[in-house]
Amino acid sequence: MEKSTSATLDLVRLAWPVLIAQLALMANSVIDTAMAGRLSVIDLAAVGIAASIMATVLMSMISVLLALPPIIAQLYGAGQGARIGREIHQSVWISLMLAVVTILLLHYPEPFIGISELQPPVEAKVRAYLDASAWGVPATIALRLFFGLSTGIGRPGPVMTFNMLALFVKVPLNALFMYGLLGIPAMGGPGCAVATAVDAWIMAVAAWIWCLNHPKYQEFQLRIRFSAPDLKAICAFMKLGIPIGLTFIADMTAFTFMALFIARLGPVVSGAHQIAANIAVVAFMFPLALGNATSVLAGQAIGAGQPEQARYICWTGIRLGLLIAVAFSLIFWIGAPQIAALYTTDHQVQAAALPLIMLVGLYHLGDALQTIAVNALRGYKKSFVPMLIYTITLWGIGLGGGYVLGLTNTFGSVRGATGFWIAAVVSLWLVAGMVALYLNVVSRAKLSVETSGHLQN
């Protein structure tokens, strides 16, 4: 009982600041959606579609950097803090390459635009949004490195603080650029992208100035002579990071292309989908925070040579995450009409959103399980098998099945957005089951290896 309580408290202690930080980050999207919804249906649809494209491109690129927290966690757990600064230096070189590719993709989004078959007024706003977003890419990546460092050493408090500050700045910046204040012309929906870019630069500069001068970060030797690119270190980083990135790409692109295909059904249906997608992402922040905590604590335990503790932490995180997910699903099922009304005053959009919000309740249960399990695997530095599972299942069954159910009459009448969400629920539950089984195999194998090693010694 004492062990269970201790593990749970450690997870909660590490997860809650990450949760607040992530909710503050996601509140930016909620604010953008709500403020755009007060402008027009065109602005609402454009912000939803453009945000999906931007998030897919940006997060697909920088998801490679999700390798940083488990790498740092294992070094920290093994008492090798002096090596952490070198890992940060190498990740900077990787980040420069990622930034260039991201900016180019945001400036030339033709593949995404072509798939969604947007109406001209929506397309114009989507392109303006993406152009503005490109300016904030370097700052966003710099923040990601700071977050990875702080999370990996088990200090998420600074991450929470800077994300809360960013949220505080975001609202007036949105009003300034979206509605036009102080002589700045009103930009409508794309103005929120300008606000996000400005906000990111302010926070990135502040975060790294604070970090480089804080005494608790001195042991990591961040201010020593900057390391030149080390091919061996970069390859080791990418060996873990690329499969993580591809896993994230499979997840994000399946979700994004779902939004782009649904956009063919018109602004009302697209707006309804944006509401459902937004609450799904907000709810996702809870298991994601718990998954991050599980990954870090498991990684530190592995670095310290405690595989039994690492395995116990993983399954404690999963049990706690599923309990929270059930509560969220009940809220979605019971409060669907009220949730839709919070996002828009358009009655057509509200009616179209109701069945989608109900499906989000089922979707979130699978989302919670897979999120915590895959993050736990990253604590073990295992990312290749999850990449295969996500790519095959989410693209084949999820997106492919959604296209068949949502846009064709192969299995009866065309179901529209509902068909896409049904396929997404099925595919995500399959992913969750397979990833959880793989975690069980990996954690048992690690425990067996360590036990055998101790017996031989």
N, C-alpha and C positions, 0 to 999 in steps of 0.2 A: 504493500500500500504506500509506504514511504517513497519507494522508487518511482511509482506511478505519479504520485503527487509532485515529486521533484522534477520529473521530465516534463510534466504538463506545465508547471510554473515556469520552467526555463523556456519552453516554447512560447508561452504567452508573453513572457518578459521581452523576448526578442521580436515576437511577431507584431505586438501592438504598435510600436513606433513605425514599423514598416507599413502596417495597415493604414495608419493615419497619413503617412507620406504618400501612399498609393491612392488613397481616397482623395487627398488634396490634388494629386496629379489628375485623377479622373474627373474631379469636380470641374476642371478646365473644360473637358468635353461636354459635361452636363450644362455648364454655363453657356458654352458656344451654341449648343443645341437649343436651349431655352431662349436665348437672345435672338438667334436666327429665326426661331419659330414665331417670334413676335413681329418680325419684319414681313415675311411672306412665305407661302408654301414653296416658292422657287428657291428662296434663300435657305430654308430648312433642308430641302432635298439636296441642294448644292453643297452645303456644309457637311451633311451626312456622307455623301458620296466622296467628296474631296478628302474628308478626314479619314475615310476608310482607305483610300489610295495612299495618302500620306503615311498613315500608320503602318500599312503593309510594306511600303518601300523603306521607310526609316527603320522600323523595328526589325524587318528582315535583315537589314544590313548590320545594325548594331547588336542584334541578338547573339552574334558571335562573341560579344563581350560578356555574355552571361557565363562564360567559362571563368571569368575573373574571380567572383566570390568563392566558388569551391576550391580553386587553386590557392587563394589567399587563406581560406579557412584551414586547409590541410597544413600549410606552412606555419600558420599561427598556432595550431594545435600541437605541432611538432616542436614549437619553440624556436623557429627559424625566422624571426621577424626581420632580420637584416636583409633577407632575400626578397622581401615584399616590394621594396622600392624598385628593384631591378625588374620585377614582373610588371609594375606600373609603367616603367619606361618602355618596355617592349610593347605593352598594350597601346601606348601612344602612337608608335609607328604603325601598328595595325589599324588604329583609328583613323589615321590620315588617309589611308587607302580607302577605307569604308566611307569616309566623308565625301571624297571625290565622286565615287560611284553613286552615292545617294543623291547628291546635288544634281548630277546629270539626269538621273531617272525622274526627279521631280520636275525638272525643266522640260523634259521630253516625255510626257505621259501618254503618248498616242495609243499604245496597246490597251491601256485601261479605258481610255475614252472610247475607242472603237468597240470594245466589248459591251459597254453600257448603252450605246446608241442614244446619247443624251439629246434632249431638246436644246436648240441653240442658246436660249437664255441661261439654262442650267450649265451648259458646257462652258460658257464664258466665265461664269463665276467659279467653276471648278478649277479652270486653268489659272485664274488670278490667285486663288487660294494656294495652289501648289507652288506657284512662282514665289509667293511671299514666304511659304514654309521653308524653302531651300535656304534662305538667309540664316535661319536659326539652327541648321544642322550641326555646324562645328560646336556651337555652345551646348547643344543637347548631348552630343557625344562626350564632351568634357564633363558634363554633369554625370553621365552614366559611369565614367571612370571613378569619379569621386564616390558615387553611391556604391559601386562594386567594392572599393577599398573599405569603406566604413562598414558595410554589411558583412564582408568577409571576416573582419576582426571582431564582429559581434557588437558594434557600436552604431545601431541604426538611428539613434537620437538626432545626430546632425542631419541625416537624410530627411527626417521628419521636419526638422526646423526649417530647412531651406525650401522644402516643398510647400510648407505652410506660408512662408514668405512669398513664394511665387504665386500662390493662390490669392493672397492679399493684394498683390500688384496687378493680377490678371483682370479683375473686374473693371477698374477704372481705365486700363489700357483698352479693353474691349469697347467700352463706351466711347473712348476717344476716337478709335479708328472705324468702328462699325457705324456709329451714328453721326460722327463728325462734330468735333468740339475744338475750341481754341484755334479756329481757322483751318483745321485739317478737314479735307473733303470727306463726306460720308462714303465708306467703301462697301457697306452692307456686309453680307456673309464673309467675304474674303478678308475683311478687316480683322476678324478674330485670329486669322493666321499671322497677320502682321504683329498683333499684340502678343501672340505666343512666342514669336521669334525675338522680339525685344525683351520680353520677360526672361527667356532662356539665357540671353547674354548677360543680363544683370546678375542672375543667380549663379551662373558658371564662374564669373569673375570673383564674386563674393565668396563662393564656396572654396575655391582653390587658394585664395589669399588667406582665408581662415585656416584651412588645412595645413598649409606650408608653415604657418607660424604657431600652430598649436603644440604644446609640449608632449601630449600623449601620442602624437604621430611621429615624433622625432626618431624613435627606435627603428622605424622602417626606412630611414636614410633616403627620403624622397628628394632632399636638397643636395645630395652629392652630385658629382659630375654626371650629366645625363648620359645614359648608356647608349652606345651606337647600336644599330640594328644587329641582333644576334639571330642568325638563321636557325640555329638549333632550338633556341628558346621560343622563337616565333612559330616554328613547326610544331613544337610540343603544345603550345597554346592553341594553335589552329586545329590540331588533332582532336582536341576536346571541343573547341568552339564551333568548328564548321558543322558537325552533326547537330549540335544544339541549335545553331542558326537555321539549318535545313528543317529541323523539327518545328521551329517557330514559324518558318516560312510556310510549311505545309498547313499549320494551324491557321495562321493569319490569312494566307491567300485563299484558303477554302472559305473563310468567313467573308473576305473582301469580294471575291468573285460572286459569292452568293448575293451580296449587296448590289453588285453591278448587273447581274442578271435580273434581279428584282426591279432594278431601275427601269427596265424595259416596260414594266407594267404601269408606269406613270408616277407623277409626284406624290399622289395620295398614298399609294401602296408603298412607295419608297420611303415616305415620311413615317408610315406606320412601322415599317421594318426598322428604321433608324431608332425609333423609340424602344422596340424590343431589344435590339442589339445593344443599345446604350445601357439598359438596366442589366442585361446579361454581363456586360463588361464591368459594371460597377459591382455587382455581386461577386464576380470573379476575383476582385481585389482581396476578398477575405481568405479564400483558400490559397491565393498566390502569396499573401503575406505569411501564412502558416507554412506554405511550401518553402519559401525562402528561409524561414527560421529552421525548418527541418533540415534543409540542405546544409546550412552553416553549422548547426550543432552536430549533425552526423559527420560532416567533413572534419570538424575539429576533433571529434572522438576517434575517427579513423587515423588522423595524423598523430594522435596521442597513443595509438595502439590499443584502442578499446572497441573492437568490433561488436561485442555484445551490447554495449551501450548505444552504439550507432544504430543497430537494428531495432532496439527498443524505442529509441527516439522516433524512428521512421513510422512505426506502426501506431505509436501514441499520437503523432501528428495526423495520421489518416483518420483515426477514430474521432478525434476532436473536430477535424474538418467536416466529416460527414454529419456530425451532430448539428453543427452550425448550418450546413447546407439544407438540412430538412426544415429548419426554421425559416430560411429564406424562401424556400419553395412554397411553403404554406402561405406566406405573405403575398407572393405573386398570384397564387390561385384565388385567394380571398379578395385581394385588393386591386385586381386588374383594372376596373373602371376608374378608380381614383388615381391610379398610377398614370394611366393614359391622359387623364385630365390635367395632371401636373405639367405635362410636356407641351400640350397644344390646346387651343380653344376651337380648333377645326373639328366639327362633329364627324365628318367623313373619315378623317385620319384616326380619331378616337375609336370609331367602330371597327376599322380595319386592324387596329392594334390589339384589340381585346384577345382574339384567339392566339395571337403570337405571344403575348405576355403569359398566357396560360402554358404554352409550350416551353417557354423559358424556365418555368418551374421544374419541368422534367430535365431539361438541358442542364440546369445548374447542378443537379445531383451528380451526373456523370462528370461534369466539369470539375467539381471539387475533388473527386477521387483521382482523376488523371493528373490534375495540377500538382497535388501534394506528392503523388507517387513519382512523377517524372522529375520533380525538383529533388526528391530524396535520392534518386539515382544519380543526379549530378553531384551530390555529396560524395558518392563513390567514384566519381569521374567516369560514369557510364552514360554514353550518349548515342552510340551508333544504332543499337537495336531499337530504342524508342524512335529514332529518326525513321526507320523502315516502317514501324507500326503506324506512325502518324501519317506518313506520306501515302501509303497504300490505302489505309482506311478512310481518312478524312477526304482525300481526293476521289477515291473510287466510289465508296458507298455514300459519303457525305455530299460532296459537290455533284458527282455524277448522278446519284440517286435523286438529289434535289432538283436537278435540271429535268430529269424524266418526270418526276411527280409534279413539279411546279409549272413547267412550260409545255408539256406534251400530254396527250391523252392516251398514252400507252397503257396505263392502269386505271382507266376510267376518265372521269372529267378532269380538266386542268385545275390544279389546286392552288396555283399562284404561290404567294409567299408562304402559306401554310405548308405546302408540299416541301419547300426547301427546309423549313424548320423541323418537319418530321424526320427527314433524312439526316439532318444534323444531330438530332437527339439519338437516333439509332447508332450512327457512326461514332459519336463521342462515348457512348456507353461501351461499345466494343473496344475502343482505345483504352478506356479506363480499366477494363477487366484485364486486358493483355499486359498493360504497363504494371499494374499491381502484381500480377503473377511473376513478371520478370524481376521486380524489386525483391520479391520473396526469394527467388533463386539466387540473385546476386548477394543479398545480405547473408543468406545461409552459407554460400560459398566462401565469403570473406571470413565469416566466423570459423568455418572449418579449417581454412588455411592458417589462421592465427593460432588456433588450438593445436594444430599439428606442429607448427613451429615451436610453440612453447614446450610441447612434449619431447621434441627432439633435443631441445636445449637442456 
